[in-house]
Amino acid sequence: MDDAFKIAPTIRDALVELGLTPKRTLDTEFINPFLNSTLHVLKVQANIESHAGRVYLKKKDEKLLGDVSGVIGIVSDSFSGAVVISFSEKTFLKVMSEMLGEE
């Protein structure tokens, strides 16, 4: 009986298993515009050359380590979640100092 019927923990997982719904993945073509825009704004507004860290999906029990974070909520057919841009306090204060031209 177990071979005849597959058990999935959620309806979404069952639909993916049957090929009726695409599996959700982190699509770099979706994330790259956020990364590129952030790097461009830092370069133009704060005169800071920067590079992106590792992009990854946060686990439910994982905490964000940044002191100052920007969160952009996104819901679409292929993605439901948030893009988070996070800075340590020291980095954030340096960026703000460069943008405002004062300490």
Backbone as CSV, one residue per row, in Angstrom:
resi,resn,N_x,N_y,N_z,CA_x,CA_y,CA_z,C_x,C_y,C_z
1,MET,0.819,-1.183,0.000,0.000,0.000,0.000,0.869,1.257,0.000
2,ASP,1.963,1.238,0.790,2.845,2.403,0.845,3.468,2.704,-0.516
3,ASP,3.718,1.669,-1.323,4.294,1.882,-2.649,3.284,2.502,-3.612
4,ALA,2.021,2.222,-3.408,0.983,2.717,-4.307,0.642,4.182,-4.030
5,PHE,0.733,4.588,-2.760,0.368,5.952,-2.374,1.568,6.652,-1.751
6,LYS,1.881,7.806,-2.292,2.976,8.595,-1.728,2.395,9.558,-0.697
7,ILE,3.109,9.735,0.384,2.669,10.645,1.445,3.566,11.874,1.424
8,ALA,2.927,13.031,1.374,3.659,14.301,1.374,3.227,15.095,2.597
9,PRO,4.142,15.839,3.213,3.798,16.591,4.422,2.821,17.751,4.180
10,THR,2.831,18.317,2.965,1.926,19.419,2.665,1.331,19.225,1.275
11,ILE,0.280,19.953,1.002,-0.333,19.904,-0.325,0.661,20.399,-1.368
12,ARG,1.386,21.453,-1.035,2.382,22.002,-1.974,3.421,20.946,-2.330
13,ASP,3.923,20.214,-1.329,4.906,19.158,-1.581,4.318,18.068,-2.479
14,ALA,3.055,17.738,-2.270,2.388,16.724,-3.093,2.280,17.199,-4.541
15,LEU,1.913,18.470,-4.735,1.803,19.017,-6.090,3.153,19.051,-6.796
16,VAL,4.210,19.360,-6.060,5.566,19.351,-6.629,5.939,17.924,-7.011
17,GLU,5.656,16.974,-6.137,5.973,15.560,-6.386,5.274,15.046,-7.641
18,LEU,4.047,15.508,-7.881,3.280,15.090,-9.054,3.641,15.883,-10.308
19,GLY,4.475,16.910,-10.156,4.875,17.717,-11.295,3.835,18.751,-11.696
20,LEU,2.883,19.040,-10.813,1.814,19.990,-11.112,2.186,21.422,-10.718
21,THR,3.189,21.560,-9.872,3.653,22.869,-9.415,5.173,22.844,-9.440
22,PRO,5.804,23.916,-9.924,7.275,23.922,-9.926,7.831,23.997,-8.512
23,LYS,8.958,23.351,-8.313,9.629,23.408,-7.022,10.219,24.793,-6.836
24,ARG,10.072,25.343,-5.643,10.623,26.668,-5.349,12.123,26.571,-5.160
25,THR,12.805,27.438,-5.863,14.255,27.529,-5.709,14.625,28.995,-5.640
26,LEU,15.810,29.265,-5.161,16.308,30.631,-5.120,16.894,30.942,-6.491
27,ASP,16.165,31.705,-7.268,16.559,32.037,-8.632,17.454,33.275,-8.602
28,THR,18.691,33.115,-9.050,19.619,34.241,-9.006,19.187,35.380,-9.923
29,GLU,18.453,35.072,-10.978,17.964,36.136,-11.853,16.917,36.987,-11.141
30,PHE,16.314,36.445,-10.118,15.336,37.169,-9.319,16.020,38.024,-8.261
31,ILE,17.084,37.521,-7.677,17.782,38.187,-6.584,18.812,39.198,-7.086
32,ASN,19.441,38.925,-8.216,20.518,39.785,-8.718,20.135,41.256,-8.870
33,PRO,18.923,41.619,-9.325,18.593,43.046,-9.397,18.656,43.744,-8.034
34,PHE,18.272,43.066,-6.969,18.375,43.641,-5.619,19.840,43.854,-5.249
35,LEU,20.661,42.852,-5.516,22.087,42.961,-5.207,22.740,44.079,-6.010
36,ASN,22.514,44.077,-7.307,23.136,45.082,-8.167,22.690,46.496,-7.799
37,SER,21.412,46.667,-7.496,20.900,47.985,-7.116,21.516,48.463,-5.809
38,THR,21.629,47.565,-4.849,22.209,47.925,-3.557,23.668,48.340,-3.720
39,LEU,24.421,47.566,-4.477,25.830,47.893,-4.703,25.962,49.226,-5.446
40,HIS,25.072,49.474,-6.406,25.097,50.732,-7.161,24.776,51.926,-6.258
41,VAL,23.762,51.791,-5.413,23.397,52.889,-4.505,24.543,53.189,-3.545
42,LEU,25.179,52.170,-3.005,26.314,52.391,-2.102,27.452,53.114,-2.826
43,LYS,27.680,52.761,-4.082,28.762,53.391,-4.845,28.429,54.863,-5.160
44,VAL,27.207,55.115,-5.614,26.830,56.465,-6.030,26.562,57.377,-4.833
45,GLN,25.787,56.906,-3.872,25.356,57.756,-2.758,26.400,57.886,-1.655
46,ALA,27.210,56.823,-1.445,28.151,56.854,-0.331,29.606,56.737,-0.777
47,ASN,29.835,56.649,-2.087,31.183,56.516,-2.618,31.913,55.328,-1.990
48,ILE,31.190,54.229,-1.835,31.750,53.022,-1.220,31.702,51.878,-2.220
49,GLU,32.872,51.337,-2.553,32.935,50.134,-3.380,32.644,48.950,-2.463
50,SER,31.694,48.139,-2.833,31.329,47.006,-1.988,31.060,45.781,-2.843
51,HIS,30.939,44.657,-2.201,30.597,43.416,-2.890,29.596,42.651,-2.034
52,ALA,28.796,41.858,-2.693,27.763,41.089,-1.998,28.386,39.896,-1.294
53,GLY,27.828,39.578,-0.151,28.217,38.360,0.550,27.483,37.174,-0.050
54,ARG,27.529,36.091,0.631,26.886,34.864,0.164,25.369,35.018,0.218
55,VAL,24.703,34.687,-0.860,23.244,34.714,-0.912,22.739,33.326,-0.511
56,TYR,21.766,33.285,0.391,21.245,31.993,0.825,19.834,32.154,1.364
57,LEU,19.146,31.040,1.455,17.820,31.022,2.062,17.986,30.838,3.564
58,LYS,17.398,31.736,4.333,17.469,31.651,5.788,16.552,30.538,6.272
59,LYS,17.068,29.741,7.191,16.244,28.696,7.794,15.285,29.331,8.806
60,LYS,14.170,28.679,9.069,13.151,29.250,9.956,13.687,29.566,11.348
61,ASP,14.575,28.728,11.870,15.088,28.930,13.229,16.369,29.779,13.268
62,GLU,16.838,30.232,12.116,18.070,31.018,12.037,17.779,32.491,12.315
63,LYS,18.645,33.125,13.092,18.495,34.540,13.409,19.374,35.380,12.493
64,LEU,18.909,36.590,12.189,19.718,37.522,11.401,20.788,38.124,12.298
65,LEU,21.984,38.289,11.778,23.098,38.746,12.594,23.363,40.236,12.502
66,GLY,22.781,40.924,11.536,23.027,42.350,11.365,22.353,43.181,12.434
67,ASP,22.959,44.337,12.736,22.374,45.258,13.706,21.300,46.133,13.059
68,VAL,21.477,46.451,11.778,20.525,47.277,11.036,20.181,46.528,9.754
69,SER,18.896,46.261,9.535,18.480,45.489,8.366,17.325,46.169,7.653
70,GLY,17.319,46.044,6.346,16.192,46.474,5.533,15.498,45.229,5.026
71,VAL,14.174,45.180,5.133,13.414,44.005,4.732,12.419,44.404,3.645
72,ILE,12.446,43.676,2.541,11.515,43.904,1.439,10.692,42.633,1.286
73,GLY,9.396,42.709,1.601,8.510,41.553,1.457,8.103,41.377,0.002
74,ILE,8.120,40.113,-0.466,7.787,39.818,-1.858,6.889,38.584,-1.916
75,VAL,5.817,38.696,-2.697,4.937,37.558,-2.922,4.661,37.468,-4.414
76,SER,4.934,36.315,-5.003,4.642,36.077,-6.412,4.293,34.605,-6.582
77,ASP,4.058,34.176,-7.824,3.746,32.768,-8.076,4.919,31.849,-7.743
78,SER,6.129,32.356,-7.923,7.302,31.507,-7.720,8.079,31.797,-6.444
79,PHE,7.727,32.859,-5.728,8.493,33.222,-4.534,7.583,33.892,-3.527
80,SER,7.727,33.493,-2.297,7.013,34.145,-1.203,7.990,34.265,-0.048
81,GLY,8.323,35.480,0.309,9.293,35.660,1.375,9.758,37.084,1.438
82,ALA,11.005,37.267,1.814,11.550,38.608,1.960,13.004,38.617,1.527
83,VAL,13.411,39.757,0.998,14.819,40.006,0.716,15.308,40.906,1.843
84,VAL,16.389,40.504,2.505,16.909,41.243,3.645,18.312,41.730,3.328
85,ILE,18.518,43.014,3.525,19.853,43.611,3.388,20.262,44.030,4.799
86,SER,21.365,43.474,5.280,21.717,43.637,6.687,23.149,44.146,6.842
87,PHE,23.330,45.067,7.806,24.637,45.658,8.078,24.960,45.544,9.568
88,SER,26.244,45.415,9.876,26.675,45.546,11.268,26.544,47.026,11.631
89,GLU,26.526,47.339,12.914,26.395,48.738,13.348,27.548,49.590,12.805
90,LYS,28.758,49.071,12.893,29.937,49.810,12.439,29.842,50.118,10.940
91,THR,29.446,49.141,10.151,29.326,49.341,8.708,28.216,50.329,8.390
92,PHE,27.082,50.189,9.055,25.960,51.091,8.810,26.333,52.537,9.126
93,LEU,27.015,52.753,10.258,27.418,54.111,10.629,28.416,54.692,9.625
94,LYS,29.301,53.861,9.083,30.254,54.313,8.060,29.503,54.710,6.785
95,VAL,28.542,53.902,6.367,27.758,54.221,5.170,27.004,55.529,5.376
96,MET,26.351,55.695,6.511,25.592,56.921,6.783,26.519,58.135,6.842
97,SER,27.691,57.964,7.427,28.664,59.049,7.501,29.087,59.485,6.101
98,GLU,29.329,58.526,5.225,29.723,58.835,3.847,28.569,59.491,3.080
99,MET,27.356,59.020,3.316,26.196,59.576,2.595,25.880,60.997,3.046
100,LEU,25.998,61.257,4.343,25.632,62.572,4.883,26.803,63.545,4.928
101,GLY,28.020,63.028,4.779,29.198,63.894,4.802,29.570,64.374,6.193
102,GLU,29.129,63.661,7.220,29.493,64.015,8.598,29.428,62.777,9.476
103,GLU,30.091,62.873,10.620,30.109,61.737,11.555,28.787,61.606,12.278
